[in-house]
Amino acid sequence: MGWQCEVALVEAFTNAVRHAHHNLPQNTPIDLEVELLPNFLEMRIWDKGESFDLEAKLLKGEQEANSPDSLEKEGGRGLQFIKKLTDELQYLNLPNHRNCLILRKNYVKV
């Protein structure tokens, strides 16, 4: 479970830097929160970039993955990786010009 969370968090943070904050001042913060809850680990990435439709991006990514030249593309698979590595993926656009990508990974307590 650990490596899956690490890869998903790194990919989500990279997406925030490359896509959400690409036109913003370099010192615009991206906040990360990680919380261990009774049944899952929750990771939240907060950005101030333009919002997007998560479901539409995921659908577009699935369609592009099935195209004949999909392996030649350099990027565009980040959200697909995140979706496969986590158990829940949610995106919130909040009224204070902040967005939050929420990733949850279930685990069984021993």
MMTF fields as JSON, N, C-alpha, C and O atoms, coordinates in Angstrom:
{
  "mmtfVersion": "1.0.0",
  "mmtfProducer": "UNKNOWN",
  "numBonds": 439,
  "numAtoms": 440,
  "numGroups": 110,
  "numChains": 1,
  "numModels": 1,
  "chainsPerModel": [1],
  "groupsPerChain": [110],
  "chainIdList": ["A"],
  "bondAtomList": [4, 2, 8, 6, 12, 10, 16, 14, 20, 18, 24, 22, 28, 26, 32, 30, 36, 34, 40, 38, 44, 42, 48, 46, 52, 50, 56, 54, 60, 58, 64, 62, 68, 66, 72, 70, 76, 74, 80, 78, 84, 82, 88, 86, 92, 90, 96, 94, 100, 98, 104, 102, 108, 106, 112, 110, 116, 114, 120, 118, 124, 122, 128, 126, 132, 130, 136, 134, 140, 138, 144, 142, 148, 146, 152, 150, 156, 154, 160, 158, 164, 162, 168, 166, 172, 170, 176, 174, 180, 178, 184, 182, 188, 186, 192, 190, 196, 194, 200, 198, 204, 202, 208, 206, 212, 210, 216, 214, 220, 218, 224, 222, 228, 226, 232, 230, 236, 234, 240, 238, 244, 242, 248, 246, 252, 250, 256, 254, 260, 258, 264, 262, 268, 266, 272, 270, 276, 274, 280, 278, 284, 282, 288, 286, 292, 290, 296, 294, 300, 298, 304, 302, 308, 306, 312, 310, 316, 314, 320, 318, 324, 322, 328, 326, 332, 330, 336, 334, 340, 338, 344, 342, 348, 346, 352, 350, 356, 354, 360, 358, 364, 362, 368, 366, 372, 370, 376, 374, 380, 378, 384, 382, 388, 386, 392, 390, 396, 394, 400, 398, 404, 402, 408, 406, 412, 410, 416, 414, 420, 418, 424, 422, 428, 426, 432, 430, 436, 434],
  "bondOrderList": [1, 1, 1, 1, 1, 1, 1, 1, 1, 1, 1, 1, 1, 1, 1, 1, 1, 1, 1, 1, 1, 1, 1, 1, 1, 1, 1, 1, 1, 1, 1, 1, 1, 1, 1, 1, 1, 1, 1, 1, 1, 1, 1, 1, 1, 1, 1, 1, 1, 1, 1, 1, 1, 1, 1, 1, 1, 1, 1, 1, 1, 1, 1, 1, 1, 1, 1, 1, 1, 1, 1, 1, 1, 1, 1, 1, 1, 1, 1, 1, 1, 1, 1, 1, 1, 1, 1, 1, 1, 1, 1, 1, 1, 1, 1, 1, 1, 1, 1, 1, 1, 1, 1, 1, 1, 1, 1, 1, 1],
  "groupList": [{"groupName": "MET", "atomNameList": ["N", "CA", "C", "O"], "elementList": ["N", "C", "C", "O"], "formalChargeList": [0, 0, 0, 0], "bondAtomList": [1, 0, 2, 1, 3, 2], "bondOrderList": [1, 1, 2], "singleLetterCode": "M", "chemCompType": "L-PEPTIDE LINKING"}, {"groupName": "GLY", "atomNameList": ["N", "CA", "C", "O"], "elementList": ["N", "C", "C", "O"], "formalChargeList": [0, 0, 0, 0], "bondAtomList": [1, 0, 2, 1, 3, 2], "bondOrderList": [1, 1, 2], "singleLetterCode": "G", "chemCompType": "PEPTIDE LINKING"}, {"groupName": "TRP", "atomNameList": ["N", "CA", "C", "O"], "elementList": ["N", "C", "C", "O"], "formalChargeList": [0, 0, 0, 0], "bondAtomList": [1, 0, 2, 1, 3, 2], "bondOrderList": [1, 1, 2], "singleLetterCode": "W", "chemCompType": "L-PEPTIDE LINKING"}, {"groupName": "GLN", "atomNameList": ["N", "CA", "C", "O"], "elementList": ["N", "C", "C", "O"], "formalChargeList": [0, 0, 0, 0], "bondAtomList": [1, 0, 2, 1, 3, 2], "bondOrderList": [1, 1, 2], "singleLetterCode": "Q", "chemCompType": "L-PEPTIDE LINKING"}, {"groupName": "CYS", "atomNameList": ["N", "CA", "C", "O"], "elementList": ["N", "C", "C", "O"], "formalChargeList": [0, 0, 0, 0], "bondAtomList": [1, 0, 2, 1, 3, 2], "bondOrderList": [1, 1, 2], "singleLetterCode": "C", "chemCompType": "L-PEPTIDE LINKING"}, {"groupName": "GLU", "atomNameList": ["N", "CA", "C", "O"], "elementList": ["N", "C", "C", "O"], "formalChargeList": [0, 0, 0, 0], "bondAtomList": [1, 0, 2, 1, 3, 2], "bondOrderList": [1, 1, 2], "singleLetterCode": "E", "chemCompType": "L-PEPTIDE LINKING"}, {"groupName": "VAL", "atomNameList": ["N", "CA", "C", "O"], "elementList": ["N", "C", "C", "O"], "formalChargeList": [0, 0, 0, 0], "bondAtomList": [1, 0, 2, 1, 3, 2], "bondOrderList": [1, 1, 2], "singleLetterCode": "V", "chemCompType": "L-PEPTIDE LINKING"}, {"groupName": "ALA", "atomNameList": ["N", "CA", "C", "O"], "elementList": ["N", "C", "C", "O"], "formalChargeList": [0, 0, 0, 0], "bondAtomList": [1, 0, 2, 1, 3, 2], "bondOrderList": [1, 1, 2], "singleLetterCode": "A", "chemCompType": "L-PEPTIDE LINKING"}, {"groupName": "LEU", "atomNameList": ["N", "CA", "C", "O"], "elementList": ["N", "C", "C", "O"], "formalChargeList": [0, 0, 0, 0], "bondAtomList": [1, 0, 2, 1, 3, 2], "bondOrderList": [1, 1, 2], "singleLetterCode": "L", "chemCompType": "L-PEPTIDE LINKING"}, {"groupName": "PHE", "atomNameList": ["N", "CA", "C", "O"], "elementList": ["N", "C", "C", "O"], "formalChargeList": [0, 0, 0, 0], "bondAtomList": [1, 0, 2, 1, 3, 2], "bondOrderList": [1, 1, 2], "singleLetterCode": "F", "chemCompType": "L-PEPTIDE LINKING"}, {"groupName": "THR", "atomNameList": ["N", "CA", "C", "O"], "elementList": ["N", "C", "C", "O"], "formalChargeList": [0, 0, 0, 0], "bondAtomList": [1, 0, 2, 1, 3, 2], "bondOrderList": [1, 1, 2], "singleLetterCode": "T", "chemCompType": "L-PEPTIDE LINKING"}, {"groupName": "ASN", "atomNameList": ["N", "CA", "C", "O"], "elementList": ["N", "C", "C", "O"], "formalChargeList": [0, 0, 0, 0], "bondAtomList": [1, 0, 2, 1, 3, 2], "bondOrderList": [1, 1, 2], "singleLetterCode": "N", "chemCompType": "L-PEPTIDE LINKING"}, {"groupName": "ARG", "atomNameList": ["N", "CA", "C", "O"], "elementList": ["N", "C", "C", "O"], "formalChargeList": [0, 0, 0, 0], "bondAtomList": [1, 0, 2, 1, 3, 2], "bondOrderList": [1, 1, 2], "singleLetterCode": "R", "chemCompType": "L-PEPTIDE LINKING"}, {"groupName": "HIS", "atomNameList": ["N", "CA", "C", "O"], "elementList": ["N", "C", "C", "O"], "formalChargeList": [0, 0, 0, 0], "bondAtomList": [1, 0, 2, 1, 3, 2], "bondOrderList": [1, 1, 2], "singleLetterCode": "H", "chemCompType": "L-PEPTIDE LINKING"}, {"groupName": "PRO", "atomNameList": ["N", "CA", "C", "O"], "elementList": ["N", "C", "C", "O"], "formalChargeList": [0, 0, 0, 0], "bondAtomList": [1, 0, 2, 1, 3, 2], "bondOrderList": [1, 1, 2], "singleLetterCode": "P", "chemCompType": "L-PEPTIDE LINKING"}, {"groupName": "ILE", "atomNameList": ["N", "CA", "C", "O"], "elementList": ["N", "C", "C", "O"], "formalChargeList": [0, 0, 0, 0], "bondAtomList": [1, 0, 2, 1, 3, 2], "bondOrderList": [1, 1, 2], "singleLetterCode": "I", "chemCompType": "L-PEPTIDE LINKING"}, {"groupName": "ASP", "atomNameList": ["N", "CA", "C", "O"], "elementList": ["N", "C", "C", "O"], "formalChargeList": [0, 0, 0, 0], "bondAtomList": [1, 0, 2, 1, 3, 2], "bondOrderList": [1, 1, 2], "singleLetterCode": "D", "chemCompType": "L-PEPTIDE LINKING"}, {"groupName": "LYS", "atomNameList": ["N", "CA", "C", "O"], "elementList": ["N", "C", "C", "O"], "formalChargeList": [0, 0, 0, 0], "bondAtomList": [1, 0, 2, 1, 3, 2], "bondOrderList": [1, 1, 2], "singleLetterCode": "K", "chemCompType": "L-PEPTIDE LINKING"}, {"groupName": "SER", "atomNameList": ["N", "CA", "C", "O"], "elementList": ["N", "C", "C", "O"], "formalChargeList": [0, 0, 0, 0], "bondAtomList": [1, 0, 2, 1, 3, 2], "bondOrderList": [1, 1, 2], "singleLetterCode": "S", "chemCompType": "L-PEPTIDE LINKING"}, {"groupName": "TYR", "atomNameList": ["N", "CA", "C", "O"], "elementList": ["N", "C", "C", "O"], "formalChargeList": [0, 0, 0, 0], "bondAtomList": [1, 0, 2, 1, 3, 2], "bondOrderList": [1, 1, 2], "singleLetterCode": "Y", "chemCompType": "L-PEPTIDE LINKING"}],
  "groupTypeList": [0, 1, 2, 3, 4, 5, 6, 7, 8, 6, 5, 7, 9, 10, 11, 7, 6, 12, 13, 7, 13, 13, 11, 8, 14, 3, 11, 10, 14, 15, 16, 8, 5, 6, 5, 8, 8, 14, 11, 9, 8, 5, 0, 12, 15, 2, 16, 17, 1, 5, 18, 9, 16, 8, 5, 7, 17, 8, 8, 17, 1, 5, 3, 5, 7, 11, 18, 14, 16, 18, 8, 5, 17, 5, 1, 1, 12, 1, 8, 3, 9, 15, 17, 17, 8, 10, 16, 5, 8, 3, 19, 8, 11, 8, 14, 11, 13, 12, 11, 4, 8, 15, 8, 12, 17, 11, 19, 6, 17, 6],
  "groupIdList": [1, 2, 3, 4, 5, 6, 7, 8, 9, 10, 11, 12, 13, 14, 15, 16, 17, 18, 19, 20, 21, 22, 23, 24, 25, 26, 27, 28, 29, 30, 31, 32, 33, 34, 35, 36, 37, 38, 39, 40, 41, 42, 43, 44, 45, 46, 47, 48, 49, 50, 51, 52, 53, 54, 55, 56, 57, 58, 59, 60, 61, 62, 63, 64, 65, 66, 67, 68, 69, 70, 71, 72, 73, 74, 75, 76, 77, 78, 79, 80, 81, 82, 83, 84, 85, 86, 87, 88, 89, 90, 91, 92, 93, 94, 95, 96, 97, 98, 99, 100, 101, 102, 103, 104, 105, 106, 107, 108, 109, 110],
  "secStructList": [7, 2, 2, 2, 2, 2, 2, 2, 2, 2, 2, 2, 2, 2, 2, 0, 0, 0, 0, 0, 1, 6, 6, 1, 7, 6, 6, 7, 7, 7, 3, 3, 3, 3, 3, 3, 7, 1, 1, 3, 3, 3, 3, 3, 3, 3, 3, 7, 1, 7, 7, 7, 7, 2, 2, 2, 2, 2, 2, 2, 2, 2, 2, 2, 2, 6, 1, 6, 6, 4, 4, 4, 7, 1, 1, 7, 7, 2, 2, 2, 2, 2, 2, 2, 2, 7, 1, 3, 3, 3, 3, 3, 3, 3, 6, 6, 6, 3, 3, 3, 3, 3, 3, 3, 3, 3, 7, 7, 7, 7],
  "xCoordList": [0.821, 0.0, 0.869, 0.522, 1.98, 2.816, 3.307, 3.215, 3.834, 4.373, 3.265, 3.489, 2.074, 0.958, 0.57, 0.323, 0.521, 0.195, 1.275, 0.976, 2.525, 3.634, 3.598, 3.74, 3.411, 3.371, 2.159, 2.278, 1.01, -0.193, -0.02, -0.409, 0.565, 0.764, 1.767, 1.543, 2.862, 3.864, 3.255, 3.484, 2.494, 1.87, 0.859, 0.804, 0.065, -0.93, -0.25, -0.693, 0.819, 1.547, 2.179, 2.126, 2.772, 3.377, 2.337, 2.613, 1.146, 0.063, -0.315, -0.553, -0.37, -0.716, 0.333, -0.013, 1.599, 2.677, 2.611, 2.642, 2.52, 2.58, 1.33, 1.418, 0.183, -1.067, -1.797, -2.129, -2.047, -2.827, -2.048, -2.621, -0.75, 0.021, 0.961, 1.784, 0.857, 1.826, 1.805, 2.831, 0.69, 0.62, 0.599, 0.384, 0.818, 0.771, 2.19, 3.15, 2.334, 3.661, 4.286, 3.589, 5.58, 6.292, 6.118, 6.215, 5.866, 5.723, 4.279, 3.995, 3.368, 1.988, 1.997, 2.452, 1.505, 1.624, 0.692, -0.419, 1.185, 0.392, 0.467, 1.553, -0.668, -0.689, -0.979, -1.806, -0.285, -0.498, -0.96, -0.421, -1.952, -2.417, -2.531, -3.036, -2.063, -2.18, -2.747, -2.252, -3.792, -4.436, -4.692, -5.256, -4.268, -4.506, -5.795, -5.868, -6.8, -8.114, -8.303, -7.495, -9.344, -9.486, -9.435, -8.906, -9.964, -10.003, -9.273, -9.156, -8.787, -8.112, -7.141, -7.21, -6.251, -5.332, -5.91, -6.249, -6.03, -6.555, -5.466, -4.825, -5.257, -4.267, -5.014, -5.841, -4.713, -5.368, -4.306, -3.347, -4.485, -3.589, -4.419, -5.372, -4.047, -4.761, -3.985, -2.787, -4.674, -4.017, -4.916, -6.066, -4.379, -5.123, -5.246, -5.462, -5.112, -5.18, -6.608, -7.572, -6.714, -8.021, -8.616, -7.902, -9.912, -10.554, -10.783, -10.699, -11.069, -11.34, -12.37, -12.676, -12.894, -13.89, -13.147, -12.693, -13.026, -12.266, -12.821, -12.06, -14.118, -14.712, -14.48, -14.203, -14.592, -14.344, -12.883, -12.6, -11.95, -10.52, -10.228, -9.463, -10.833, -10.625, -11.172, -10.535, -12.348, -12.948, -12.084, -11.844, -11.627, -10.764, -9.48, -9.009, -8.918, -7.707, -7.913, -7.038, -9.065, -9.385, -9.495, -8.994, -10.15, -10.301, -8.949, -8.681, -8.101, -6.786, -5.902, -5.069, -6.079, -5.286, -5.606, -4.773, -6.792, -7.204, -6.866, -7.141, -6.273, -5.929, -4.627, -3.8, -4.439, -3.254, -1.924, -0.92, -1.893, -0.628, -0.453, 0.351, -1.198, -1.179, 0.194, 0.545, 0.971, 2.28, 3.314, 4.352, 3.042, 3.971, 3.822, 4.716, 2.702, 2.471, 3.355, 3.558, 3.876, 4.79, 4.063, 4.592, 2.887, 2.183, 0.714, 0.28, -0.048, -1.49, -2.037, -3.231, -1.183, -1.665, -1.711, -2.082, -1.343, -1.23, -2.494, -2.46, -3.609, -4.862, -5.262, -5.844, -4.947, -5.247, -4.447, -4.985, -3.167, -2.335, -2.901, -3.044, -3.22, -3.744, -5.022, -5.196, -5.906, -7.183, -6.944, -7.62, -5.982, -5.711, -5.01, -5.164, -4.248, -3.489, -4.272, -3.838, -5.41, -6.203, -7.566, -7.967, -8.264, -9.601, -10.698, -11.799, -10.403, -11.353, -10.58, -9.481, -11.172, -10.577, -11.683, -12.703, -11.477, -12.501, -11.822, -10.682, -12.528, -11.98, -13.018, -14.174, -12.596, -13.485, -13.001, -11.816, -13.918, -13.639, -14.359, -15.589, -13.595, -14.17, -14.322, -13.597, -15.245, -15.538, -14.394, -14.412, -13.413, -12.316, -11.156, -10.012, -11.439, -10.445, -9.394, -8.231, -9.812, -8.926, -9.587, -10.811, -8.741, -9.198, -8.543, -7.456, -9.208, -8.649, -8.864, -9.992, -7.766, -7.825, -7.67, -6.676, -8.652, -8.667, -8.435, -9.152, -7.432, -7.093, -7.269, -6.801, -7.93, -8.101, -7.642, -7.935, -6.925, -6.462, -6.892, -6.487, -7.717, -8.205, -7.097, -6.19, -7.18, -6.27, -7.007, -8.035, -6.477, -7.056, -6.141, -4.945, -6.702, -5.926, -5.673, -6.554, -4.465, -4.118, -4.069, -3.795],
  "yCoordList": [-1.192, 0.0, 1.262, 2.252, 1.232, 2.419, 2.982, 4.186, 2.107, 2.605, 3.161, 4.121, 2.577, 3.072, 4.487, 5.353, 4.712, 6.051, 7.051, 8.18, 6.635, 7.527, 7.934, 9.114, 6.966, 7.257, 8.142, 9.095, 7.831, 8.629, 10.065, 11.004, 10.244, 11.585, 12.377, 13.554, 11.749, 12.425, 12.829, 13.942, 11.944, 12.244, 13.381, 14.264, 13.368, 14.426, 15.77, 16.789, 15.781, 17.027, 17.535, 18.73, 16.637, 17.008, 17.608, 18.59, 17.022, 17.555, 18.967, 19.839, 19.19, 20.524, 21.545, 22.653, 21.176, 22.084, 22.338, 23.485, 21.261, 21.383, 21.985, 22.747, 21.653, 22.057, 23.179, 24.201, 23.001, 23.996, 25.292, 26.379, 25.184, 26.37, 26.862, 27.744, 26.317, 26.689, 28.169, 28.691, 28.865, 30.3, 31.184, 32.391, 30.599, 31.36, 31.709, 31.069, 32.714, 33.033, 31.802, 30.985, 31.687, 30.511, 30.285, 29.149, 31.334, 31.191, 30.9, 30.9, 30.655, 30.301, 28.915, 27.954, 28.799, 27.521, 26.431, 26.695, 25.222, 24.011, 23.306, 22.952, 23.104, 22.503, 21.014, 20.571, 20.256, 18.809, 18.482, 19.0, 17.626, 17.14, 15.623, 15.091, 14.947, 13.494, 13.149, 13.62, 12.321, 11.954, 10.454, 9.889, 9.829, 8.405, 8.261, 8.661, 7.695, 7.513, 6.019, 5.203, 5.65, 4.254, 3.213, 2.121, 3.521, 2.516, 2.91, 2.102, 4.129, 4.564, 5.705, 6.386, 5.883, 7.014, 8.023, 7.672, 9.276, 10.323, 11.336, 11.835, 11.64, 12.624, 13.715, 13.427, 14.966, 16.098, 17.023, 17.379, 17.407, 18.346, 19.582, 19.511, 20.717, 21.977, 22.868, 23.087, 23.385, 24.312, 25.509, 25.541, 26.492, 27.716, 27.919, 29.04, 26.855, 26.947, 26.922, 26.93, 26.892, 26.776, 25.41, 24.407, 25.376, 24.1, 23.301, 23.838, 22.022, 21.158, 20.114, 19.949, 19.422, 18.373, 17.037, 16.513, 16.5, 15.267, 14.11, 13.396, 13.918, 12.787, 12.902, 11.904, 14.108, 14.308, 14.019, 13.404, 14.459, 14.196, 12.7, 12.183, 12.009, 10.565, 9.839, 8.924, 10.249, 9.639, 9.899, 8.991, 11.117, 11.461, 10.639, 10.159, 10.476, 9.687, 8.232, 7.616, 7.673, 6.288, 6.152, 5.191, 7.115, 7.072, 7.191, 6.477, 8.088, 8.257, 7.035, 6.714, 6.353, 5.146, 4.038, 3.166, 4.066, 3.037, 3.407, 2.636, 4.579, 4.98, 4.289, 3.964, 4.064, 3.351, 4.016, 3.322, 5.336, 6.022, 6.41, 7.288, 5.764, 6.158, 5.985, 6.759, 5.0, 4.773, 5.802, 5.956, 6.501, 7.512, 8.843, 9.687, 9.042, 10.287, 10.36, 9.366, 11.55, 11.732, 11.885, 11.456, 12.471, 12.712, 12.375, 11.72, 12.845, 12.688, 11.458, 11.175, 10.717, 9.509, 9.636, 8.683, 10.785, 10.965, 10.651, 9.902, 11.214, 10.954, 9.485, 8.937, 8.85, 7.42, 6.604, 5.695, 6.935, 6.254, 6.466, 5.518, 7.71, 8.026, 7.24, 6.68, 7.199, 6.481, 4.995, 4.397, 4.403, 2.964, 2.665, 1.573, 3.611, 3.38, 3.674, 3.296, 4.337, 4.696, 4.02, 3.48, 4.058, 3.468, 4.493, 4.15, 5.747, 6.835, 8.048, 8.337, 8.749, 9.956, 10.984, 10.716, 12.151, 13.195, 14.534, 14.745, 15.44, 16.773, 17.808, 17.741, 18.761, 19.813, 21.17, 21.488, 21.961, 23.349, 24.178, 24.182, 24.878, 25.606, 27.087, 27.604, 27.776, 29.172, 30.144, 31.26, 29.77, 30.692, 30.574, 30.865, 30.157, 30.006, 28.96, 29.087, 27.931, 26.809, 25.546, 25.416, 24.63, 23.324, 22.279, 22.495, 21.151, 20.087, 18.747, 18.368, 18.043, 16.677, 15.775, 15.859, 14.911, 14.026, 12.597, 12.09, 11.958, 10.582, 9.751, 10.146, 8.616, 7.737, 6.326, 5.803, 5.745, 4.371, 3.594, 3.915, 2.567, 1.738, 0.826, 0.454, 0.476, -0.511, -1.26, -0.805, -2.39, -3.207, -3.086, -3.363, -2.674, -2.573, -3.957, -4.817, -4.17, -5.478, -5.343, -6.32],
  "zCoordList": [0.0, 0.0, 0.0, -0.644, 0.708, 0.845, -0.474, -0.713, -1.34, -2.61, -3.491, -4.229, -3.429, -4.239, -3.807, -4.646, -2.501, -1.991, -2.368, -2.756, -2.253, -2.589, -4.059, -4.38, -4.95, -6.387, -6.715, -7.484, -6.141, -6.402, -5.921, -6.616, -4.731, -4.189, -5.018, -5.301, -5.408, -6.238, -7.581, -8.056, -8.183, -9.474, -9.339, -10.195, -8.282, -8.073, -7.835, -8.363, -7.045, -6.798, -8.095, -8.385, -8.866, -10.144, -11.083, -11.772, -11.112, -11.944, -11.501, -12.336, -10.193, -9.696, -10.142, -10.553, -10.062, -10.478, -11.982, -12.427, -12.76, -14.226, -14.845, -15.808, -14.306, -14.957, -14.217, -14.819, -12.931, -12.192, -11.984, -12.06, -11.722, -11.358, -12.456, -12.207, -13.654, -14.688, -15.049, -15.485, -14.887, -15.204, -13.966, -14.071, -12.804, -11.557, -11.095, -11.525, -10.228, -9.69, -9.031, -8.431, -9.148, -8.665, -7.161, -6.696, -6.409, -4.964, -4.527, -3.329, -5.469, -5.128, -4.486, -5.107, -3.265, -2.553, -3.088, -3.548, -3.007, -3.196, -1.848, -1.389, -1.224, 0.109, 0.018, -0.779, 0.849, 0.943, 2.352, 3.33, 2.446, 3.745, 3.645, 2.656, 4.663, 4.719, 6.083, 7.107, 6.096, 7.349, 7.369, 6.432, 8.447, 8.649, 9.443, 10.605, 8.815, 9.435, 9.734, 9.291, 10.47, 10.891, 9.768, 9.978, 8.596, 7.531, 6.257, 5.335, 6.195, 4.969, 5.241, 6.265, 4.304, 4.289, 3.32, 2.19, 3.746, 2.878, 2.609, 3.535, 1.336, 0.906, 0.143, -0.724, 0.475, -0.177, -0.745, -0.061, -2.004, -2.675, -3.006, -3.781, -2.41, -2.586, -3.547, -3.368, -4.572, -5.501, -5.755, -5.32, -6.464, -6.782, -8.286, -8.746, -9.045, -10.494, -11.01, -10.245, -12.338, -12.972, -12.628, -12.593, -12.378, -12.057, -13.343, -14.447, -13.176, -14.315, -13.916, -12.735, -14.892, -14.679, -14.598, -15.615, -13.404, -13.193, -14.01, -14.663, -13.984, -14.706, -16.214, -16.878, -16.749, -18.182, -18.525, -19.553, -17.67, -17.904, -17.845, -18.659, -16.888, -16.779, -18.007, -18.529, -18.462, -19.649, -20.881, -21.676, -21.037, -22.174, -22.121, -23.152, -20.939, -20.783, -21.153, -21.763, -20.79, -21.155, -22.672, -23.255, -23.299, -24.753, -25.449, -26.416, -24.963, -25.566, -25.352, -26.2, -24.224, -23.942, -24.936, -25.185, -25.495, -26.463, -27.9, -28.819, -28.102, -29.468, -29.886, -29.034, -31.182, -31.666, -31.324, -31.165, -31.21, -30.942, -29.471, -29.157, -28.568, -27.155, -26.506, -25.616, -26.925, -26.315, -26.758, -26.113, -27.844, -28.339, -27.613, -27.682, -26.916, -26.2, -24.967, -24.269, -24.711, -23.588, -22.256, -21.23, -22.231, -20.974, -21.099, -22.047, -20.108, -20.17, -19.475, -19.572, -18.774, -18.109, -16.59, -15.906, -16.059, -14.616, -13.849, -12.873, -14.279, -13.567, -13.656, -12.72, -14.782, -14.929, -13.905, -13.272, -13.749, -12.752, -11.354, -10.583, -11.036, -9.711, -9.445, -8.362, -10.421, -10.274, -10.001, -9.164, -10.709, -10.539, -9.223, -8.677, -8.708, -7.48, -6.207, -5.119, -6.323, -5.152, -5.208, -6.239, -4.087, -4.028, -4.244, -4.675, -3.949, -4.189, -4.674, -4.2, -5.623, -6.164, -6.331, -6.966, -5.763, -5.799, -6.038, -5.622, -6.71, -6.979, -6.574, -6.993, -5.759, -5.299, -5.781, -5.682, -6.302, -6.647, -5.605, -5.542, -4.79, -3.674, -4.0, -4.85, -3.346, -3.687, -3.398, -3.917, -2.603, -2.274, -3.269, -2.919, -4.485, -5.559, -5.225, -5.607, -4.513, -4.229, -4.746, -4.772, -5.153, -5.616, -4.736, -4.2, -4.592, -3.769, -4.465, -4.779, -4.699, -5.209, -3.998, -3.276, -3.776, -2.616, -3.086, -3.949, -2.511, -2.834, -1.571, -0.503, -1.677, -0.517, -0.879, -1.954, 0.049, -0.105, 1.126, 2.243, 0.921, 2.022, 2.53, 1.784, 3.788, 4.364, 5.462, 5.963, 5.819, 6.873, 8.075, 7.984, 9.199, 10.44, 10.997, 10.976, 11.495, 12.074, 13.582, 14.28]
}
